């Protein structure tokens, strides 16, 4: 599964508004944001980069004023981590990922009603709710809502549970399938609405949506044991790890 997840990461970054491919790496950039969680790179499966290849990748970030950063499944490209560490990259995070298939998916019942955004106001509400759910890791913005609209337009999916006030209680999104799989991300519930099965409901709905569109699996990363239990209840199972490496600026 590591190679499939890594191949998906490559395909997904190639969907960014600006793509740079150099020395066995694919970097995806979005000029609307400087967020390192959107502007990053990943290696082609099996690539064996040289020091010059890494230097060229770093230059692609530096010339845009961005921190050089990669996300990848290390087992799919074993030569990459040593090359990056030799250039000074350090560990930002190590995340386990879970995988769901049509055979393992469990739809929770009873569950809150899950909707697809139908208006600009819905996309704005989802973006704002996820910003609140993730405690300000990113700010809600018109650009964030626009990215959600593009994702839905381009074959991915955004799903949410509506709050009593008409806004968004919680939601998540899933990238369009590639190489038979799809990444589910950004599962978040506003603090006032937690404990009501929202995360499980939107996760199951998104996975089912991707399976209906031809994906053979859906994968996600989790941030803690509580979220892992939620995902496992709807059919996600441990499969591997992904490594996040970044390079600080020379003056840091």
Secondary structure, 3 states (H helix, E strand, C coil): CHHHHHHHHHHHHCCCCEEEEECCEEEEECCCCCCCCCCEEEECCCCCCCHHHHHHHHHHHHCCCCCCEEEECHHHCHHHHHHHHHCCCEEEEEEEEEEECCCCCCCCCCCCCCEECCCHHHHHHHHHHHHHHCCCCCCCCHHHHHHHHHHHHCCCEEEEEECCCCCEEEEEEECCCECCEEEEEEEEECHHHCCCCHHHHHHHHHHHHHHHCCCCEEEEECCCHHHHHHHHHCCCEEEEEEEEEECCCCCC
